[in-house]
Amino acid sequence: MARPGRAREPLLVALLPLAWLAQAGLARAAGSVRLAGGLTLGGLFPVHARGAAGRACGPLKKEQGVHRLEAMLYALDRVNADPELLPGVRLGARLLDTCSRDTYALEQALSFVQALIRGRGDGDEVGLRCPGGVPPLRTAPPERVVAVVGASASSVSIMVANVLRLFAIPQISYASTAPELSDSTRYDFFSRVVPPDSYQAQAMVDIVRALGWNYVSTLASEGNYGESGVEAFVQISREAGGVCIAQSIKIPREPKPGEFNKVIRRLMETPNARGIIIFANEDDIRRVLEAARQANLTGHFLWVGSDSWGAKTSPILSLEDVAVGAITILPKRASIDGFDQYFMTRSLENNRRNIWFAEFWEENFNCKLTRSGTQSDDSTRKCTGEERIGRDSTYEQEGKVQFVIDAVYAIAHALHSMHQALCPGHTGLCPAMEPTDGRTLLQYIRAVRFNGSAGTPVMFNENGDAPGRYDIFQYQAANGSASSGGYQAVGQWAETLRLDVEALQWSGDPHEVPSSLCSLPCGPGERKKMVKGVPCCWHCEACDGYRFQVDEFTCEACPGDMRPTPNHTGCRPTPVVRLSWSSPWAALPLLLAVLGIMATTTVVATFMRHNNTPIVRASGRELSYVLLTGIFLIYAITFLMVAEPGAVVCATRRLFLGLGTTLSYSALLTKTNRIYRIFEQGKRSVTPPPFISPTSQLAITFSLTSLQVVGVIAWLGARPPHSVIDYEEQRTVDPEQARGVLKCDMSDLSLIGCLGYSLLLMVTCTVYAIKARGVPETFNEAKPIGFTMYTTCIIWLAFVPIFFGTAQSAEKIYIQTTTLTVSLSLSASVSLGMLYVPKTYVILFHPEQNVQKRKRSLKATSTVAAPPQGEDAEDHK
């Protein structure tokens, strides 16, 4: 063997006393299993559990301890019986009990290096002396161990690997999966036939993502296995994204009373994180399940267990209802039939080489053997020695048996390749392999590739890790009973996940995967508002109003001519509306307009037919026809306001909206002004005032009207009319009620401005009507004009607040148009009704009153009341 470097000399000297102490301790302990051979392999197995109350070792572990130890013995028997493998070389062994404790295992493992330490110098050479100066007791030289199979727990393997590497002794573990052991700079002589937990953690991350979970908690037993497994899971999930850790809880090595109830309470601090990733030993798993049941949380947690849970029944015995639905993974393995035949034929007679087999026998068959002539307790059956494994006791092959056998064969194949290279043509060992160089053997171990006991390839990567191959199980109830259920294979993982989701069963709805989400998915039309620092948690914020969902994180406003769909996932065109002929809002205006036009036409026709009668002439025929024309235009504008907006309609609206009212009020103003001037002039002089002839009156009326016409023409030239769709007018709070309004390009102010001049004429006319209120009753035009103007002012005073008060209403287009047209029609109707309907009634139904009366005798009255040119000399009531 290559001698360690001189830098290790102080360490070897320091370890020498420990080796002697270990040898003395072994003499007092139960001992070890020894097999003689030319090359000796070491073995470390947890034959006993961790001791309590200061004791190193506790109860016997039948499966994890004895089964695995016997698997190594079985593998050695097969290797030594194979003439093709290491011909002429017999493999021996020294198998030790670690008692599931890393410090105890370290003391045991020091026996593997005793021969190497002795090779550096004996006790005298390093100055060792027993009390009193007596030299140490000389014992038989220990075997030179060329490689070690073990250990089981990762914490034990780490402790042992730190010592074995100092002496270049290769080590192959059959169960240690901590990712830390993949560090070839620290554990360069360590290899394993099981995949590391980094692969296992990757498989668990893939399972979580396949189930649609994104918010889970982790639970780990304190120690390398649990903490490293969780650390790998957290790191991989962070790199992969999409999975967040709610809580990472560690179970102490020595949990205090109530510790597991505290663990459950902490897990319930994040109740949405139902998925629990658990890297823990069997005892911790069991106590966590018990605490969950005590908290009445059966069925709440969704367990995802590592290979320490696997497909074992011991962690869930009598707790099956809590474990229903648990998904566990286990390195891909198979039951070795040859080992079953070997182990089931073991007895006290043919298995004396295993010094712990008698203890196993008592435990397995619940009996006692007689020791040192002392009869066992009468309450316990005495063992007969005729019991048989599998016949008189239950038997199921432990899950790591395959890997123990593969570890032995990996060393055997490496030694075989090394023997062929260093000892060509030799049967048995040659000087080149005495002693066996550990560094050279490690190279051959890393290069082996063969089909293992289960038929799967056995190989190692540069870090000494085996490839990751896992079976995935779920504990499922059977016939509605959890206690009669079992583990069912639901998938496998070999670099990629293959999970049969249809085969999964859950409590509640058996075929619906329960959720483990920090936040439920947002509905259509909702965006995710992320919680700072927790990428899997968010609040759902509705894309309300006119916003729509662009993506899962963004809401944007729809364009002005569009509104969101009902679920706010997109935009759609906003419907366009207008005041149509069939609208209920148009019914009243159109009715008033039709009646008004009919009435106006009737009055005009009557006046034209009786054009030369005294009543018509006394009414001032020329101005009456102008006034009736304006009233007709006022009624007609209703049809333009209801018609579909277009360039022509909009231009006509601008022109005629104010033209009818301007024409009417210009005529009324001219007539009122004439009356006022006549009577005012009569008070001072008998000379008639100027501009009271019909021609002058028409000139004044048309002059006043021309201002309106000129203004509208200038407006048409400056801003040519066109129709627009106003999407803001009916942009209601509820987008479903939003409408685009097809209308002319006239704002509310411009519309009122169009009528402003008419309103000015109306107010002026009202002022003159008030001034002319003292006209003698015999003059029948003054008072009707006054009442007309008073009523018209009231109508328009009511119009203004209604028109502008509905500016924000969703029905604005309908209310304002209806209000405007009705107000116009009412004002026209007032003028028509008060000024011309009575005259028409007399003409048509009382023609006897439509005759000329004799002139008054009073000259003043005759002068004042003398009609101007074109009128009769007498007034008519």
FENRA-V913839 format. One record per helix or strand. SS is the DSSP state (2 for helix, 1 for strand). FROM is the first residue (numbers start at 1). TO is the last residue. If there is no record, write none. Layout:
ss=SS from=FROM to=TO
ss=SS from=FROM to=TO
//
This chain:
ss=2 from=6 to=28
ss=1 from=33 to=35
ss=1 from=39 to=45
ss=1 from=48 to=50
ss=1 from=57 to=60
ss=2 from=62 to=81
ss=1 from=91 to=97
ss=2 from=102 to=120
ss=2 from=131 to=133
ss=1 from=145 to=149
ss=2 from=154 to=167
ss=1 from=170 to=173
ss=2 from=179 to=182
ss=1 from=190 to=192
ss=2 from=197 to=210
ss=1 from=215 to=221
ss=2 from=224 to=240
ss=1 from=244 to=251
ss=2 from=259 to=270
ss=1 from=275 to=279
ss=2 from=282 to=294
ss=1 from=302 to=305
ss=2 from=314 to=316
ss=2 from=320 to=323
ss=1 from=327 to=331
ss=2 from=337 to=344
ss=2 from=357 to=365
ss=1 from=367 to=368
ss=1 from=371 to=371
ss=1 from=374 to=374
ss=1 from=381 to=382
ss=2 from=401 to=422
ss=2 from=431 to=433
ss=2 from=438 to=447
ss=1 from=450 to=451
ss=1 from=457 to=458
ss=1 from=470 to=478
ss=1 from=481 to=493
ss=1 from=497 to=499
ss=2 from=501 to=503
ss=1 from=526 to=531
ss=1 from=534 to=542
ss=1 from=547 to=551
ss=1 from=554 to=557
ss=1 from=562 to=564
ss=1 from=571 to=573
ss=1 from=576 to=577
ss=2 from=584 to=609
ss=2 from=614 to=618
ss=2 from=621 to=642
ss=2 from=647 to=684
ss=2 from=694 to=718
ss=1 from=723 to=730
ss=2 from=735 to=737
ss=1 from=739 to=744
ss=2 from=748 to=774
ss=2 from=782 to=805
ss=2 from=812 to=845
ss=2 from=847 to=849
ss=2 from=859 to=865
//
